[in-house]
Amino acid sequence: MKVLIIGANGQLGSELVTAFERDVVVALAHKDLDITDHEASARLFERARPDVVINTSAYHQVDLCETTAGRAFEVNAFAVRHLAQLCRQHDALFLHTSTDYVFDGSKGRPYLEEDAPNPQSVYATAKLAGEYFVRHECPRHWVVRTCGLFGDAGRSSKGYNFVDLMLRLQKEQKPIRVVNDQVLAPTRAREAARKMYELIQYERRHRSGENLGLESHELYGIVHITAKGECSWFEFARTVFEEMGLTANLSPTTSEKFGAAAKRPSYSVLAHGKLAQLKMDDMEDWRDGLRIYLAEKRAAAPHPGPVLAS
Ligand SMILES: NC(=O)c1ccc[n+]([C@@H]2O[C@H](COP(=O)([O-])OP(=O)(O)OC[C@H]3O[C@@H](n4cnc5c(N)ncnc54)[C@H](OP(=O)(O)O)[C@@H]3O)[C@@H](O)[C@H]2O)c1
């Protein structure tokens, strides 16, 4: 199986490259392909002839999108539409990543895949447009909505993820204010990649004629892939410090006081309706994911070595 991974050096993309190590992977960083260059995308499909295409790329600087709506739609909607068209033309499975931010948060309980979206920001509106384009253009698709990713690669455009940012601010002994009125399910990027890998294997089995008890029209669509459980960003930060045994100058704040340019949902926990239907809902709890992530970080940190008496 030949798998084309777009955004391959990002948090999720780099974990997907590892997850598919037994397959033929074409791993594309931004410098290899800018998805807004439609001709380059088309040439690439001709050359690579992929069986599966995974798009993790996005213009996801949420606040910046408010003032650069054209770019937000170019990357997150129109380029995605074109990728979906290319997948249909080449009979490739298209797995596209979207966001919990398509919801407005007013439900106050975990959102199911079929709940009505109501994006609150330019970023979320553009991502939702991308979702609709995928569903409209490419019948063989999964639109994977995920949430609060943290992974080794950090956020390439920003150079860190939330966990690493908290640790950096603590080290610099800076006062840390984190919103306590946005509830989410922080998700380890490797765990999301694992489930995306399994989804693709599931589709392969279906295509090869194995009876999985589902019709094709029941197979494809939107899938929520997030950790289990929920917390606010503040609780998430507090747990990072607790797990690391660190004392931080951490205090809760509100979204209003924080004053970000883009509005975020107050509650964006996603229910795993589709994974449950496919009998694939064994996602880890966010706390377990965080512990694994921090343990790996500790193991990878250079050993301080023996302390010499002076
Ligand atoms: N991170 C989260 O908390 C979160 C939450 C919900 C949903 N998601 C979604 O999950 C997906 C993966 O997120 P992530 O955290 O893994 O992001 P990431 O670490 O920033 O990776 C995204 C990758 O896409 C590349 N990229 C950006 N614009 C591109 C373009 N026009 N053409 C080709 N490549 C481009 C980036 O390269 P450069 O950095 O070099 O531009 C980067 O390598 C995204 O679709 C995002 O919307 C993320």
The ligand as an SDF file (V2000), in Angstrom:
LIG
                    3D

 48 52  0  0  0  0  0  0  0  0999 V2000
   -2.8630   20.8830   16.9950 N   0  0  0  0  0  0  0  0  0  0  0  0
   -4.0710   20.7550   17.5150 C   0  0  0  0  0  0  0  0  0  0  0  0
   -4.2620   20.9240   18.7280 O   0  0  0  0  0  0  0  0  0  0  0  0
   -5.2480   20.3980   16.6330 C   0  0  0  0  0  0  0  0  0  0  0  0
   -6.5350   20.3410   17.1810 C   0  0  0  0  0  0  0  0  0  0  0  0
   -7.5890   19.9850   16.3580 C   0  0  0  0  0  0  0  0  0  0  0  0
   -7.3760   19.7210   15.0280 C   0  0  0  0  0  0  0  0  0  0  0  0
   -6.1220   19.8040   14.5260 N   0  0  0  0  0  0  0  0  0  0  0  0
   -5.9040   19.5250   13.0970 C   0  0  0  0  0  0  0  0  0  0  0  0
   -5.0180   18.4290   13.0190 O   0  0  0  0  0  0  0  0  0  0  0  0
   -4.1550   18.5740   11.9050 C   0  0  0  0  0  0  0  0  0  0  0  0
   -2.7100   18.3710   12.3100 C   0  0  0  0  0  0  0  0  0  0  0  0
   -2.3290   19.3110   13.2930 O   0  0  0  0  0  0  0  0  0  0  0  0
   -0.8400   19.3700   13.8530 P   0  0  0  0  0  0  0  0  0  0  0  0
   -0.9140   19.8840   15.2370 O   0  0  0  0  0  0  0  0  0  0  0  0
   -0.1440   18.0970   13.5460 O   0  0  0  0  0  0  0  0  0  0  0  0
   -0.2440   20.5250   12.9510 O   0  0  0  0  0  0  0  0  0  0  0  0
    1.3130   20.8920   12.6790 P   0  0  0  0  0  0  0  0  0  0  0  0
    2.1870   20.2270   13.6790 O   0  0  0  0  0  0  0  0  0  0  0  0
    1.4190   22.3610   12.5240 O   0  0  0  0  0  0  0  0  0  0  0  0
    1.5460   20.2240   11.2660 O   0  0  0  0  0  0  0  0  0  0  0  0
    0.9370   20.7260   10.1040 C   0  0  0  0  0  0  0  0  0  0  0  0
    1.8980   20.5760    8.9690 C   0  0  0  0  0  0  0  0  0  0  0  0
    1.2950   21.0810    7.7670 O   0  0  0  0  0  0  0  0  0  0  0  0
    2.2570   21.8960    7.0910 C   0  0  0  0  0  0  0  0  0  0  0  0
    1.5660   22.8860    6.2540 N   0  0  0  0  0  0  0  0  0  0  0  0
    1.0030   24.0510    6.6280 C   0  0  0  0  0  0  0  0  0  0  0  0
    0.4980   24.6850    5.5620 N   0  0  0  0  0  0  0  0  0  0  0  0
    0.7420   23.8960    4.4790 C   0  0  0  0  0  0  0  0  0  0  0  0
    0.4680   23.9980    3.1100 C   0  0  0  0  0  0  0  0  0  0  0  0
   -0.1580   25.0730    2.5910 N   0  0  0  0  0  0  0  0  0  0  0  0
    0.8460   22.9910    2.2800 N   0  0  0  0  0  0  0  0  0  0  0  0
    1.4940   21.9070    2.7800 C   0  0  0  0  0  0  0  0  0  0  0  0
    1.8100   21.7540    4.0740 N   0  0  0  0  0  0  0  0  0  0  0  0
    1.4270   22.7440    4.9230 C   0  0  0  0  0  0  0  0  0  0  0  0
    3.0460   22.5310    8.1970 C   0  0  0  0  0  0  0  0  0  0  0  0
    4.2960   22.9890    7.7090 O   0  0  0  0  0  0  0  0  0  0  0  0
    4.8810   24.4220    8.1980 P   0  0  0  0  0  0  0  0  0  0  0  0
    4.6910   24.4960    9.6760 O   0  0  0  0  0  0  0  0  0  0  0  0
    6.3030   24.3410    7.7500 O   0  0  0  0  0  0  0  0  0  0  0  0
    4.0810   25.4540    7.4730 O   0  0  0  0  0  0  0  0  0  0  0  0
    3.1860   21.3530    9.1610 C   0  0  0  0  0  0  0  0  0  0  0  0
    4.2560   20.5160    8.8040 O   0  0  0  0  0  0  0  0  0  0  0  0
   -4.5000   19.9260   11.2700 C   0  0  0  0  0  0  0  0  0  0  0  0
   -5.3580   19.6960   10.1930 O   0  0  0  0  0  0  0  0  0  0  0  0
   -5.2510   20.6650   12.3570 C   0  0  0  0  0  0  0  0  0  0  0  0
   -6.1870   21.5500   11.8090 O   0  0  0  0  0  0  0  0  0  0  0  0
   -5.0510   20.1370   15.2930 C   0  0  0  0  0  0  0  0  0  0  0  0
  1  2  1  0
  2  3  2  0
  2  4  1  0
  4  5  1  0
  4 48  2  0
  5  6  2  0
  6  7  1  0
  7  8  2  0
  8  9  1  0
  8 48  1  0
  9 10  1  0
  9 46  1  0
 10 11  1  0
 11 12  1  0
 11 44  1  0
 12 13  1  0
 13 14  1  0
 14 15  2  0
 14 16  1  0
 14 17  1  0
 17 18  1  0
 18 19  2  0
 18 20  1  0
 18 21  1  0
 21 22  1  0
 22 23  1  0
 23 24  1  0
 23 42  1  0
 24 25  1  0
 25 26  1  0
 25 36  1  0
 26 27  1  0
 26 35  1  0
 27 28  2  0
 28 29  1  0
 29 30  1  0
 29 35  2  0
 30 31  1  0
 30 32  2  0
 32 33  1  0
 33 34  2  0
 34 35  1  0
 36 37  1  0
 36 42  1  0
 37 38  1  0
 38 39  2  0
 38 40  1  0
 38 41  1  0
 42 43  1  0
 44 45  1  0
 44 46  1  0
 46 47  1  0
M  CHG  2   8   1  16  -1
M  END
$$$$
